[in-house]
Amino acid sequence: MSYDTNNIFARILRGEIPCTKVYEDDHVLAFNDINPQAPVHILVIPKGAYVSWTDFAAGASDAEMAALTRAAGRVAEAAGLAEGGYRVLCNTGADGGQEVDHLHLHVIGGRPLGRMLPRA
């Protein structure tokens, strides 16, 4: 799949659509989700044009990979989630539930989240 430069996250990165920014560095932008699924729901996106986790793993630099990983932890800590716990989720592709074709991590917490899947 090719990258759509008009997806909502690309437009946010260009400043065409506002967001409530919670973290930014040279490689990453993190902002509050406009449709939160928990009391804290922050999206962490790379600034590069990556469609999915697979695309990112294949093409991102070591600096981009480190920045994305660190950003997820930093935003969780800043949001007060580190002590009680939180979830970092990345949906990839249609079967994985990805809704925007720009790689993004969901940092979710602020209440007990329960199991993601039933035990087998």
C-alpha positions in Angstrom: 0.0 0.0 0.0 1.3 3.4 -0.9 1.3 6.3 1.6 -1.7 8.7 1.3 -0.3 12.2 1.9 -3.8 13.5 2.6 -4.6 11.1 5.5 -5.6 12.9 8.7 -2.3 12.4 10.5 -0.3 13.7 7.6 -2.6 16.8 7.6 -2.0 17.2 11.4 1.7 17.0 10.9 1.5 19.7 8.2 -0.5 21.9 10.6 -3.6 21.8 8.5 -5.7 20.2 11.2 -5.2 21.2 14.9 -4.4 18.8 17.6 -3.9 18.9 21.4 -0.2 18.2 21.4 1.3 16.4 24.5 4.8 15.6 23.2 7.0 16.3 20.2 10.6 15.7 19.1 12.4 15.6 15.8 10.8 12.3 14.8 7.5 11.9 16.7 4.3 13.8 17.5 1.9 12.7 20.3 -1.5 14.2 20.8 -4.8 13.5 22.5 -7.2 11.2 20.6 -10.4 13.1 19.6 -12.4 10.0 20.3 -10.9 8.6 23.5 -11.6 5.1 24.5 -10.3 5.6 28.1 -9.7 8.6 30.4 -6.3 8.9 28.8 -5.9 8.1 25.1 -2.9 9.5 23.4 -1.8 8.9 19.8 1.9 8.7 19.1 2.9 9.0 15.5 6.2 9.1 13.6 6.7 12.2 11.5 7.9 10.0 8.6 5.4 8.7 6.0 4.9 5.2 7.2 1.7 3.3 6.5 2.1 0.5 9.1 4.3 -1.2 11.6 5.6 -3.4 8.8 6.4 -0.4 6.7 8.1 1.3 9.7 10.2 -1.8 10.6 11.4 -2.1 7.0 12.2 1.6 6.4 12.7 3.6 9.5 16.1 4.7 10.7 17.4 3.6 14.1 16.8 7.1 15.4 13.1 7.1 14.3 12.6 3.6 15.9 14.2 4.7 19.2 12.2 8.0 19.2 8.9 6.2 18.7 9.6 3.7 21.5 10.8 6.4 23.9 7.9 8.7 23.1 5.4 6.0 24.1 7.0 5.7 27.5 7.5 9.4 28.0 3.8 10.3 27.2 2.6 7.5 29.5 4.8 8.8 32.3 3.8 12.4 31.7 0.1 11.4 31.7 0.5 9.8 35.1 0.0 6.2 33.8 3.4 4.6 34.7 2.6 3.6 38.2 -0.9 2.1 37.7 -0.3 0.7 34.3 -1.4 1.4 30.7 -1.6 -0.3 27.3 0.3 0.6 24.1 -1.6 -0.7 21.1 -0.7 -0.6 17.4 -3.4 -1.8 14.9 -1.9 -2.8 11.6 -3.9 -3.4 8.4 -7.7 -3.9 7.9 -7.8 -7.2 9.9 -5.9 -5.6 12.7 -8.4 -2.7 12.9 -6.2 0.1 11.6 -8.4 3.0 10.6 -5.8 5.6 9.5 -3.1 4.4 7.1 -0.3 6.2 9.0 1.5 4.2 11.7 0.3 5.2 15.1 0.5 3.9 18.6 -2.4 4.3 21.1 -1.3 4.9 24.7 -4.4 4.1 26.7 -5.0 4.1 30.5 -6.5 5.9 33.4 -8.7 3.0 34.5 -8.5 -0.8 34.6 -8.5 -1.9 31.0 -9.1 -5.6 31.6 -7.9 -8.4 29.2 -7.6 -7.7 25.6 -8.5 -11.2 24.5 -10.1 -14.1 26.3 -7.8 -16.9 27.5 -7.5 -19.7 25.0 
